[in-house]
Amino acid sequence: MSDRLRVAVTLYRGNPHSGGQGVYTAFLTRELVRLGHRVEVFSGPPYPQLDPRVVLHKIPGLDLLREPDPFRIPKLSELHNIEDLLEVGLMGTGAFPDPKGFGWRLRRHLHELRGFDVIHDNQSLNWSLARLVDQGMPVVASIHHPISIDRRLALEAAPSLHARLGLHRFYSFIPMQVAVARKLARVLTVSASSAGDLSRELGIDRRRIAIVPIGVDTDLYAPHPEIQREPNLVCTTASADVPLKGLRYLIEAISLLPHTQLIIMGPHQNSTELPSLLDRFGLRDRVTVTGALSREEMVAVYARASVAVVPSLYEGFSLPAVEAMACAVPLVASRGGALPEVVGDAGAMTMPGSARALAEAIEAVLAAGPLAFERALYARERAIARFSWRQTALTSVTHYQALIEMTK
């Protein structure tokens, strides 16, 4: 087997600014080509922003959930093939159409995919990949955490039977992903916590799950001492207004700390809950919602903040926590999922789902002053030592090679 592999990466959406799939794909593939491997990405829209040496195969879809008009009705002129009609029909039932729609379109590329040494799927887990497995192709998948946990937490927060039925329809792609995941000889995940959850939630044999932590660009995510800290400024990153992220508890916590200001980084143009929460707690003048930011803009916010908060009820890993650590901003994080594993003793940990506990932890960090920033410098050292994209790529390659040997 040649040391230089030809790797195909598949993902149903690669948004570079919202959610982790686009970020993961961009940095993993960059490091793979730096190691000398040939990498090509097959992605549905929105497309990832990739290193120029990585070939991008765009697999056009209707992108029916795109911002700022999610659940849009496409024009007749946009419908070109049977996959487009099926995608519209699927959305018409209330389902999230992207994973299945991407899988249908990927069937047109099966011949190309058979020419690679290994296929690395980034949480698409569709029937086209299952067909390649049946044909003896080495297919490995990254599953960052079981999506069934998102569904369960959303159902628990649903206000009505109608909303719960809608959520069941929205998450109707989960059985497909579970069935495909169980067929794979190797699944990569980001933490021991997530590995246990995948085994328990999806029924994947724990022996087939390998832990490969993801990384952060510590050159970009770094302290900026030339930017002055704002004494009572709190920041958080929330790529989606969903119960899983615990944003409502942070907003309530801010209402208990009248001297604080909060910046929420992330796209929330179509949020219905967030404006009502801000009105309920009278926080319109103390909370800023930025919308989508570039990485450089996010780093500038971290440089201004005196504390960063990750209030999630569950995380399979948490790039926002590692990014805050790398920027040397004092961190408060919940104990949800893998967060204790990621943060360790580099930040203040608190009970998930408790606004009062969050408020007390934020207040303690703000009161600690210079001691909090000494701990934040230690957090940056932890991020550099444990969470680099180069190490993610090196470890991934060892699993590619092992899978290739297994499928010979």
C-alpha positions in Angstrom: 0.0 0.0 0.0 1.3 3.4 -1.0 1.9 5.9 1.8 0.2 8.5 -0.4 -3.5 7.9 -0.2 -6.3 9.2 -2.4 -9.1 10.2 0.0 -12.7 11.1 -0.9 -14.6 13.1 1.8 -18.4 13.2 1.5 -20.7 15.5 3.4 -24.3 16.6 2.8 -23.7 20.3 3.7 -20.4 22.2 4.3 -21.4 25.6 5.6 -18.1 27.3 6.6 -19.8 29.6 9.1 -22.5 27.7 10.8 -22.3 24.2 12.4 -19.2 22.0 12.7 -19.3 19.9 9.5 -17.8 22.6 7.2 -15.1 23.6 9.7 -14.2 19.9 10.3 -13.9 19.2 6.6 -11.9 22.3 5.8 -9.3 21.8 8.4 -9.0 18.0 8.2 -8.6 18.1 4.4 -6.0 20.9 4.6 -3.9 18.9 7.0 -4.3 15.7 4.9 -2.9 17.4 1.8 -0.1 18.9 3.9 0.8 15.3 4.8 1.1 14.5 1.1 -2.3 12.8 0.5 -4.6 13.6 -2.4 -8.0 14.7 -1.2 -11.3 15.4 -3.0 -14.5 16.6 -1.4 -18.0 15.7 -2.5 -20.4 18.2 -0.9 -23.9 19.4 -1.1 -24.7 23.1 -0.6 -23.8 25.3 1.2 -20.3 24.3 0.2 -17.2 24.3 2.4 -14.3 26.7 1.9 -11.3 24.5 1.2 -7.5 24.7 0.7 -6.8 25.3 -3.0 -5.1 21.9 -3.2 -8.3 20.1 -2.3 -10.6 19.4 -5.2 -14.3 20.2 -4.5 -17.0 18.3 -6.4 -20.2 20.3 -5.9 -23.3 18.2 -5.8 -26.0 20.8 -6.3 -29.2 20.4 -4.3 -32.1 22.8 -3.7 -30.7 23.9 -0.3 -34.3 24.3 0.9 -33.3 25.3 4.5 -30.9 28.0 3.5 -30.8 31.3 5.2 -32.6 33.7 5.2 -35.6 31.7 3.8 -35.6 28.2 5.4 -38.4 25.8 4.2 -38.7 27.9 1.0 -40.8 26.7 -1.9 -38.5 26.4 -5.0 -39.4 27.8 -8.4 -40.4 25.4 -11.1 -37.3 26.5 -13.0 -35.1 25.0 -10.2 -36.5 21.5 -10.6 -34.3 19.7 -13.1 -34.4 15.9 -12.2 -36.1 13.3 -10.1 -33.9 14.0 -7.1 -35.2 17.6 -7.0 -38.8 16.4 -7.0 -38.1 13.9 -4.3 -36.4 16.5 -2.1 -39.3 18.9 -2.4 -41.7 16.0 -1.6 -39.7 15.0 1.4 -39.7 18.6 2.8 -43.4 18.7 2.2 -43.8 15.9 4.8 -42.0 18.1 7.3 -38.7 16.1 7.1 -35.2 17.4 7.0 -34.4 16.7 3.4 -30.6 17.2 3.1 -29.2 13.8 4.2 -31.4 11.7 2.0 -31.4 14.2 -0.9 -27.6 14.3 -0.9 -27.5 10.5 -0.8 -29.8 10.2 -3.9 -27.6 12.6 -5.8 -24.4 10.9 -4.7 -25.5 7.7 -6.6 -24.5 9.5 -9.8 -20.9 9.7 -8.5 -20.4 6.1 -7.3 -18.1 5.2 -10.2 -15.8 8.1 -9.3 -15.8 7.2 -5.6 -14.7 3.6 -6.4 -11.5 5.1 -7.7 -10.3 6.2 -4.2 -8.3 4.3 -1.6 -10.8 5.3 1.1 -14.0 7.2 1.5 -14.4 9.4 4.7 -18.0 10.4 5.2 -18.7 13.4 7.5 -22.0 12.4 9.1 -24.0 11.9 5.8 -24.6 8.2 6.4 -26.8 7.6 3.4 -27.8 4.6 1.3 -25.3 5.3 -1.5 -22.5 4.8 1.1 -24.1 1.6 2.2 -24.0 0.4 -1.4 -20.2 1.2 -1.6 -19.7 -0.8 1.6 -21.5 -3.8 0.2 -19.2 -3.6 -2.9 -16.2 -3.8 -0.7 -15.1 -0.2 -0.6 -13.3 1.1 2.5 -15.7 3.6 4.0 -15.1 5.3 7.4 -17.5 7.8 8.9 -17.1 10.6 11.4 -20.1 10.9 13.7 -19.5 13.8 16.1 -22.4 12.8 18.4 -25.7 10.8 18.0 -28.3 13.0 16.4 -30.9 11.1 18.4 -29.8 13.1 21.5 -30.7 16.3 19.6 -34.1 14.8 18.9 -34.7 13.7 22.4 -33.9 17.1 23.9 -36.0 18.9 21.3 -38.9 16.6 22.1 -38.6 17.3 25.8 -38.7 21.0 25.1 -41.6 20.9 22.6 -44.6 22.9 23.9 -47.4 20.7 22.3 -48.3 17.4 20.7 -48.3 19.1 17.3 -44.8 20.3 17.8 -43.6 16.8 18.9 -45.2 15.2 15.8 -43.4 17.8 13.7 -40.1 16.9 15.3 -40.6 13.2 14.6 -41.1 14.0 11.0 -38.1 16.4 10.9 -35.8 13.8 12.3 -37.1 11.0 10.0 -33.6 10.5 8.5 -32.3 9.0 11.7 -33.2 5.4 11.0 -31.3 5.5 7.7 -28.2 6.9 9.4 -28.4 4.3 12.2 -28.7 1.5 9.7 -25.8 2.8 7.6 -23.6 3.4 10.7 -24.0 -0.2 11.8 -22.7 -1.4 8.5 -19.4 0.4 8.8 -16.3 -1.4 10.0 -14.8 1.8 11.4 -16.5 4.9 12.9 -14.6 7.9 14.1 -15.8 10.1 16.9 -14.4 13.0 18.9 -14.5 11.9 22.5 -14.9 9.0 24.9 -18.2 10.4 26.0 -19.4 10.5 22.4 -18.1 7.0 21.8 -20.2 5.6 24.7 -23.2 7.5 23.5 -22.9 6.2 19.9 -22.7 2.6 21.2 -25.7 3.0 23.5 -27.9 5.2 21.3 -27.2 3.8 17.8 -26.2 0.2 18.7 -22.8 0.4 17.1 -20.3 -2.1 18.4 -18.0 -0.1 20.7 -15.0 -2.0 19.3 -15.6 -0.4 15.9 -15.5 3.1 17.3 -12.2 5.0 17.4 -11.7 8.3 19.2 -10.1 11.0 17.1 -10.4 14.5 18.8 -10.8 17.4 16.5 -8.6 20.5 16.5 -8.4 24.2 16.4 -6.2 26.6 14.4 -4.2 27.9 17.4 -2.5 30.5 15.1 -5.8 32.1 14.3 -7.5 31.5 17.6 -5.0 33.2 19.8 -4.9 36.0 22.4 -4.8 39.6 21.2 -3.4 41.7 24.1 -3.6 44.9 22.0 -7.4 44.6 22.3 -8.7 45.8 25.6 -10.9 43.5 27.7 -14.3 44.8 28.6 -14.7 44.1 32.3 -18.3 42.6 32.4 -18.6 41.4 28.8 -19.8 37.8 28.4 -19.7 36.0 25.0 -21.1 32.7 23.7 -21.2 30.9 20.3 -24.5 29.2 19.3 -24.7 28.1 15.7 -28.4 27.1 16.2 -31.2 28.2 18.4 -32.0 24.6 19.6 -32.6 23.3 23.1 -29.4 21.2 23.0 -27.2 24.4 23.1 -28.7 25.6 26.4 -28.9 29.2 25.3 -32.1 29.9 27.2 -30.3 29.2 30.5 -27.5 31.5 29.7 -30.0 34.3 28.8 -31.7 33.8 32.1 -28.4 33.8 33.9 -27.5 37.1 32.4 -30.8 38.5 33.7 -29.5 37.5 37.2 -26.3 39.5 36.7 -27.5 43.1 36.0 -23.9 44.5 35.5 -23.1 42.1 32.6 -23.4 42.4 28.8 -23.8 39.4 26.5 -22.7 38.9 22.9 -24.2 35.9 21.1 -22.1 34.9 18.0 -24.1 32.9 15.5 -26.9 33.2 12.9 -30.3 33.7 14.6 -32.2 35.7 12.0 -35.1 33.4 12.0 -35.2 32.5 15.6 -38.6 32.7 17.2 -37.6 31.8 20.8 -34.6 34.2 21.2 -36.5 37.5 20.7 -39.2 36.3 23.1 -36.6 35.3 25.7 -34.9 38.7 25.5 -38.3 40.5 25.9 -39.3 38.2 28.8 -36.2 39.0 30.8 -35.9 42.6 29.6 -32.5 42.1 28.0 -32.8 43.8 24.6 -30.4 46.5 25.7 -27.8 44.1 27.2 -27.7 41.3 24.6 -26.1 41.7 21.2 -26.8 39.0 18.5 -24.1 39.3 15.9 -25.4 37.0 13.1 -22.8 34.9 11.3 -19.2 36.0 11.8 -15.9 35.2 10.1 -13.4 33.4 12.3 -11.3 36.6 12.5 -14.4 38.5 13.8 -15.0 35.8 16.3 -11.5 36.0 17.6 -11.9 39.8 18.0 -15.0 39.2 20.2 -13.1 36.7 22.3 -10.4 39.2 22.8 -12.9 41.8 24.1 -14.7 39.4 26.4 -13.9 38.8 30.1 -15.6 35.4 30.1 -16.8 32.9 27.4 -19.7 30.5 28.2 -20.6 27.2 26.7 -24.0 26.4 28.3 -24.9 23.3 26.3 -27.0 20.5 27.7 -24.9 18.1 25.6 -21.8 18.3 23.4 -20.1 15.4 21.6 -17.0 17.6 21.7 -17.3 21.4 21.5 -15.2 23.4 19.2 -16.5 26.7 20.8 -14.9 25.6 24.1 -11.6 24.8 22.5 -11.6 28.0 20.5 -12.2 30.1 23.7 -9.4 28.2 25.4 -7.1 28.9 22.5 -7.9 32.6 22.7 -7.1 32.6 26.4 -10.5 33.9 27.5 -11.7 32.7 30.9 -14.2 29.9 30.3 -17.4 28.7 32.0 -18.8 25.5 30.6 -21.6 23.1 31.6 -20.8 19.4 32.4 -23.0 18.3 29.4 -21.7 15.3 27.4 -18.0 15.6 26.6 -17.4 19.1 28.0 -15.6 17.9 31.2 -13.4 15.7 29.0 -12.5 18.6 26.7 -12.1 21.4 29.3 -10.6 19.4 32.1 -9.4 21.8 34.8 -8.9 24.7 32.4 -12.3 26.3 33.0 -15.1 26.6 35.5 -17.6 23.8 35.2 -21.2 24.0 36.2 -24.5 22.0 36.2 -26.2 21.8 32.8 -29.7 23.2 32.5 -29.4 25.6 35.5 -29.5 29.4 35.0 -28.6 30.1 38.6 -25.6 27.8 38.5 -24.4 29.5 35.3 -24.9 32.9 36.9 -22.9 31.9 40.0 -20.0 30.5 37.9 -19.9 33.6 35.7 -19.9 35.9 38.7 -17.1 33.9 40.3 -14.9 34.1 37.2 -15.5 37.8 36.8 -14.6 38.4 40.5 -11.4 36.3 40.2 -9.8 39.0 38.1 -6.1 38.2 37.3 -6.4 34.7 38.6 -9.0 33.9 36.0 -6.7 35.1 33.2 -3.8 33.0 34.6 -6.1 30.0 34.3 -7.0 31.1 30.8 -3.4 31.0 29.7 -3.2 27.5 31.0 -6.3 26.7 29.0 -4.5 27.9 25.8 -1.6 25.6 26.6 -4.0 22.7 26.9 -5.7 23.5 23.6 -2.3 23.6 21.8 -1.1 20.4 23.4 -4.2 18.3 22.9 -6.3 19.7 20.1 -4.4 20.3 16.8 -5.8 19.6 13.3 -2.4 18.0 12.3 -2.8 15.4 15.0 -6.4 14.8 13.9 -5.2 14.2 10.4 -2.4 11.9 11.4 -4.7 9.8 13.6 -7.3 9.6 10.9 -4.8 8.3 8.4 -3.8 5.4 10.7 -7.5 4.4 10.7 -7.7 4.8 6.9 -4.8 2.4 6.5 -6.1 -0.1 9.0 -9.5 -0.1 7.2 -7.9 -0.5 3.8 -5.9 -3.6 5.0 -9.2 -5.0 6.5 -11.0 -4.7 3.2 -8.3 -6.2 0.9 
